Structures are given as C-alpha cells and as structure tokens.
C-alpha cells in the first residue's frame, strides 16, 4: 500500500514538473508579455521576470520595448520650388503599449516604415530647397508629428526623426556653385568700391590741406623721393613742381639789372 502511494506521489510530482516546464515562461527586462487565451487577449501585460501560462490554451507573445532605429529609404520628389531632390532620413521609435502593438496592427515595424516613407515624400513636396538644406530642425519636427499621429493607435511612440542627406542633381549643384561664386564676387566688388570711396574722401581732405599750405606739397614730394629711392630702382622719375617752373619763368621775364661802367 505504501509503495502504491509513493508511486502515485512520484507520478503526480513528475506530472507537476512536466506541467511547470510547459507553463513556465521568462520575460526579459526589455520585453513585455502579452497572453492570448484561445485567441483572446487575457489579463494584463506580463512584466519582466518569471511567469506562468496555461499550456495548450495560452500563447505568450513577447514584445520588444527597446528604442528601434529604422532608416527611411531615400525618397525622390519635387520640392515646392520645382527642384528634383532625393532625401533619406532615420526614425527612432519604441513601443509604449505592448497589447496595442500586437493587436491593433499586423506588423508595427512595417507600418512605421511605410508611414515614414509617405510622410517624407509629403514633406519634400511641401518644402523649398533652401529649407531642406538649412532649416532641417523645423522639417524634422513636422515629419515627427506626421508619423506620430497614426502611430499612437499602434501603441508606438516616435522619439525623433532626422533628415540625414539631401542629394541634388549635378546640374543643380553646378548652378548653385555659380550662384555662390557670383555672390562672392559681388561682395568683393562692393567692398572694393567702398574702400575706393573712403580713400577718395581722405585724398580730398589731404588735397585741401595741402592747398592751404604750399610747403606741404614740397614735403610730400620729398617723401615720395625717399620712398622711390628705397626701392633701389635703376631709373628714378622725379616730378617737377609747377611752382618752381613758374618761379623760373618769372625770373627770366625780369629785366637785367643796369650795368654801371
């Protein structure tokens, strides 16, 4: 009799171990468990750690809650100012409601990818080329809002969207390079003209001062001679003052002094 009881106890223990092995599940720290009992959602989402399900009745589906980095394939479109561009981006998202991500959408990763591509094409059509090149922060925010609106019903939250690169046709690149070169040349001419204007004003002031002081012209002439001589040129061209010519002319016109013999 005792042996029969021991045999029954051993059988029950073995059955219990088999049941426990079939019912035991482990949910990792970055996962959440969703239990479907006979195809229907059962109870709350299972937290990380050890959990039990009913074998052959319950099905535990694990949902990853980590942030997913998904590249958006390059999308080609025409901007609002009629420029053909090719833009690629990257989207960062994570699951915040494991049950909704499993029940409300067939494949939330594929759904987010398709929505991101559609939104990126829409952003290209609504934006001008200058905004795509220099005002990306605003476009990133708009793109994030466009993707996040439908993703809320999928149990997914969009953390960030970044436009990575904007590719332009070669003809447009050459045109932009010519435009930049012309703009730099325009600025250089304006700077040169402004410098000439300032120099002319200073020269006019100097000429006015020299006209009031005739000796200043002679001093300036001597300074010029010193500066030219410092260059050690073989030929020295010295301007001759007009005042000196007039002085010589007047000296020749004066009658010679009377000779007393």
C-alpha positions in Angstrom: 0.0 0.0 0.0 2.8 2.4 0.9 4.6 1.6 -2.3 1.4 2.4 -4.3 1.1 5.8 -2.5 4.8 6.5 -3.2 4.3 5.6 -6.9 1.2 7.9 -7.1 3.1 10.7 -5.4 6.1 10.3 -7.8 3.7 10.3 -10.8 2.0 13.4 -9.5 5.3 15.1 -8.9 6.6 14.2 -12.3 3.3 15.4 -13.9 3.7 18.7 -11.9 7.2 19.1 -13.1 6.1 18.5 -16.7 3.3 20.9 -16.3 5.5 23.5 -14.7 8.1 23.1 -17.5 5.3 23.6 -20.1 3.7 26.5 -18.3 6.9 28.4 -17.3 7.9 31.4 -19.3 10.6 34.1 -18.8 10.1 37.6 -20.0 13.3 39.6 -20.4 13.9 43.1 -18.8 13.4 44.9 -22.2 10.3 42.9 -23.1 6.6 42.7 -22.1 4.5 39.6 -22.4 1.0 39.6 -24.0 -1.1 36.5 -23.3 -3.7 35.2 -25.8 -6.0 32.6 -24.3 -7.8 30.8 -27.1 -7.1 33.7 -29.4 -8.4 36.4 -27.0 -6.4 38.9 -25.0 -6.1 37.7 -21.5 -5.4 39.9 -18.4 -2.7 42.5 -18.1 0.6 42.7 -19.9 3.1 40.4 -18.2 6.1 42.3 -16.6 9.7 41.2 -16.9 10.6 38.1 -15.0 9.2 34.6 -14.4 5.5 34.0 -15.3 3.2 31.0 -15.9 0.7 30.3 -18.7 -1.8 27.5 -19.2 -0.2 25.0 -21.6 -2.0 24.3 -24.9 -4.5 27.1 -24.0 -2.5 30.3 -23.5 0.0 31.7 -26.0 2.6 34.2 -24.8 3.8 36.8 -27.3 6.8 38.9 -26.3 7.1 42.5 -27.5 10.4 44.3 -27.5 10.2 47.7 -25.7 13.6 49.0 -26.8 14.1 52.0 -29.0 14.3 51.0 -32.6 16.5 52.8 -35.1 14.9 52.5 -38.5 16.5 54.0 -41.6 14.0 55.5 -44.1 14.9 54.6 -47.7 15.8 57.6 -49.9 12.7 59.2 -51.4 12.8 61.2 -54.6 10.5 64.0 -55.1 10.0 67.6 -56.4 10.2 70.4 -53.9 7.8 73.3 -53.9 10.2 75.4 -56.0 10.3 72.7 -58.6 13.7 71.1 -57.8 14.2 67.4 -58.0 15.8 66.1 -54.8 16.5 62.8 -53.1 16.2 62.7 -49.3 16.8 59.9 -46.8 16.2 60.0 -43.1 16.2 57.9 -39.9 13.4 57.4 -37.4 13.7 56.5 -33.7 10.6 54.9 -32.1 9.6 52.5 -29.3 6.6 50.5 -28.2 4.8 52.0 -25.2 1.7 49.8 -25.3 2.6 46.1 -26.0 -1.0 44.9 -26.3 -1.9 47.7 -28.8 1.2 47.0 -30.9 0.3 43.3 -31.1 -3.5 43.6 -31.5 -4.1 46.8 -33.4 -1.6 46.4 -36.3 -0.3 43.4 -38.1 3.4 44.5 -38.1 4.1 47.7 -36.4 7.6 47.9 -37.7 6.5 47.7 -41.3 3.6 50.1 -40.6 6.0 52.7 -39.2 8.4 52.3 -42.1 5.6 52.8 -44.7 4.2 55.8 -42.9 7.7 57.3 -42.6 8.3 57.0 -46.3 4.9 58.5 -47.2 5.4 61.4 -44.7 8.9 62.1 -46.1 7.6 62.4 -49.6 4.9 64.7 -48.4 7.5 66.9 -46.6 9.6 67.1 -49.8 6.6 68.4 -51.8 5.7 71.0 -49.2 9.2 72.4 -48.6 11.5 74.6 -50.7 15.1 73.6 -51.4 16.6 76.2 -49.1 14.5 74.7 -46.2 15.7 71.2 -47.0 19.3 72.3 -46.9 19.4 74.7 -44.0 16.2 74.5 -42.0 16.1 70.8 -41.1 15.2 71.2 -37.5 11.7 72.5 -38.4 11.3 69.9 -41.0 12.3 67.1 -38.6 9.6 68.3 -36.1 7.0 68.4 -38.8 8.0 64.9 -40.0 7.8 63.6 -36.5 4.3 64.9 -36.0 3.1 63.4 -39.3 4.4 59.9 -38.3 3.4 60.1 -34.6 -0.3 60.9 -35.2 -1.2 57.4 -36.6 1.4 55.6 -34.6 -0.3 56.4 -31.3 -3.1 54.0 -32.2 -0.5 51.3 -32.8 1.0 51.6 -29.3 4.1 53.2 -30.8 5.8 56.5 -29.8 8.0 58.3 -32.2 11.0 59.7 -30.3 12.9 61.5 -33.0 13.1 61.8 -36.8 16.3 63.1 -38.5 16.8 64.0 -42.2 20.3 62.6 -43.0 21.1 63.7 -46.5 19.7 65.7 -49.4 21.0 64.7 -52.8 20.8 67.2 -55.7 21.2 66.6 -59.5 24.6 67.5 -60.9 23.2 70.4 -62.9 21.7 71.9 -59.8 25.0 71.6 -57.9 26.8 73.4 -60.7 24.2 76.1 -60.8 24.4 76.6 -57.0 28.2 76.8 -57.3 28.0 79.5 -59.9 25.5 81.4 -57.8 27.7 81.2 -54.8 30.7 82.4 -56.9 28.8 85.3 -58.3 27.6 86.3 -54.8 31.2 86.3 -53.5 32.3 88.4 -56.5 29.5 90.8 -55.9 30.5 91.2 -52.2 34.2 91.7 -53.3 33.2 94.5 -55.7 31.1 96.2 -53.1 34.0 96.1 -50.6 36.4 97.4 -53.2 34.1 100.2 -54.2 33.6 101.2 -50.5 37.3 101.2 -50.0 37.8 103.5 -53.1 35.1 105.8 -51.8 36.7 106.1 -48.4 40.2 106.6 -49.9 38.9 109.3 -52.3 37.4 111.2 -49.3 40.7 111.0 -47.5 42.6 112.1 -50.6 40.2 115.1 -51.0 40.8 116.1 -47.4 44.6 115.8 -47.9 44.5 117.9 -51.1 42.5 120.6 -49.3 45.1 120.7 -46.5 48.0 120.9 -49.0 46.3 123.7 -51.0 46.2 125.8 -47.9 49.9 125.0 -47.1 52.1 125.1 -50.2 55.1 123.9 -48.2 53.2 120.6 -47.5 53.3 119.8 -51.3 57.1 120.1 -51.2 57.4 117.9 -48.2 55.2 115.3 -49.8 57.4 115.4 -52.9 60.5 114.8 -50.7 58.7 111.8 -49.0 57.9 110.4 -52.5 61.5 110.7 -53.5 62.7 108.9 -50.3 60.1 106.1 -50.9 61.2 105.6 -54.5 64.9 105.7 -53.7 64.4 102.9 -51.1 63.3 100.6 -53.9 66.8 100.8 -55.4 65.4 101.2 -59.0 67.9 101.9 -61.8 65.7 104.8 -63.1 64.2 107.5 -60.8 61.4 109.6 -62.2 61.1 112.8 -60.2 58.1 115.0 -60.7 59.0 118.6 -61.2 56.9 121.1 -59.2 54.9 123.5 -61.4 55.5 126.3 -58.8 59.2 126.0 -59.5 58.7 126.4 -63.2 56.6 129.5 -62.6 59.3 130.9 -60.4 61.9 130.3 -63.2 59.6 131.9 -65.8 59.1 135.0 -63.7 62.9 135.2 -63.1 63.5 135.2 -66.9 60.9 137.9 -67.5 62.5 140.4 -65.1 64.9 142.9 -66.8 68.5 142.5 -66.0 70.0 144.9 -63.5 71.6 148.1 -65.0 75.3 147.8 -65.6 77.4 150.7 -64.2 80.6 151.1 -66.2 
